[in-house]
Amino acid sequence: MLTAQQLPAYKRDGFLILENFVSRDVCDRLCGRAVELVRDFDPSGAVSIFSTHEQTRARDDYFLESGDKIRFFFEEDAFNPDGTLKQSKEQSINKIGHALHDLDPVFDQFSRTPEIRKIVSDLGIESPLLLQSMYIFKQPRIGGRVTCHQDATFLYTEPLKVVGLWFALEDSSIENGCLWAIPGGHKLGLKSRFMRAEDVGTRFEVFDCSPWPAEKLVPLEARKGTLIVLHPLLPHLSRENRSAKSRHAYTLHVIDASVKYPEENWLQRAPEMPLRGFELRRRS
C-alpha cells in the first residue's frame, strides 16, 4: 500500500522508489528462469537487434509481432562484422519481450501478485490490464544505452492511464547502467508517438522537438529487490554498461480497461489472445 507521503511524491516527481519490494529469493528465481529461456532459444531462425538509435523499423516483423509472444533481442554490440557473435548467446541478449507475463508461468505468477495489484490500484488504475513485459539484461561491457524517452511514446492510451513498473533483479548503479530520470519532467507533456506506419514498418509522430533538459537528470540507483514506479510521461534513460557487472531488471506496464488503446500503437495482439488483468490463468 502506498503511503500518504508517497502518492504526492509520485505526482510531484513522476516516479517512486520502493525498496525491498521483491525478496532476494524471488529475484533469483526470475533471473534463473530468464537464463533458462535464453538457453532454450535458437537464434538461427531470426535475429533482431534492439536499438534506440533507429528512428523506424522498416521491416522487422519479428519485433512488430512480439506483442503476444516471447521473443529475444540482441545487443547492438553483440556481433562481429561478419555477423557472428562476439561472445556466448547468453552474454549477447539485450532483452526478452513482450508477453512473458502471459506466456511463461514463472513470470505470470510474479506479475500478478496482490502487492503489485494494490500498487496499481493506488495509482488510479481501476480496471487493470497487463499490457507488456520485458526482461532486460544490460549485459556486462556491451549493455547498450537507452536514450531519453517517455513510455507513453510507445504505449499510448486515450486518456493516458498507464503505469510502468521496473523491478531491479540485481543491484543497479551508475557503474552498470542504472535508470536516470528528470524529476517533474512528466509535466512537460508528450513529445512524440511511435506508431505503425500506414503502409509498412513504423514511424514517429513528433509534437515537440525541443531537447530534454539533460542537466536535470538524476540517477535512480536501486538495490536488488527495489521497485521503481514510472509515470508514462516521465523522461528517463539508461546509459551504457561498460562494467563487468550485469544489471538484470524486469518491467511490466499496466493500462486501464476503460481507456482506448489505439490501433496504430506499435504493440498489438491477435484477437485470440486479449489482454487480461491480475487473475492467474488456471493450468492443468
Summary of the structure (lengths in Angstrom):
residues: 284
radius of gyration: 17.9
end to end distance: 32.7
largest distance: 56.3
contacts: 872
relative contact order: 0.22
helix: 23%
strand: 27%
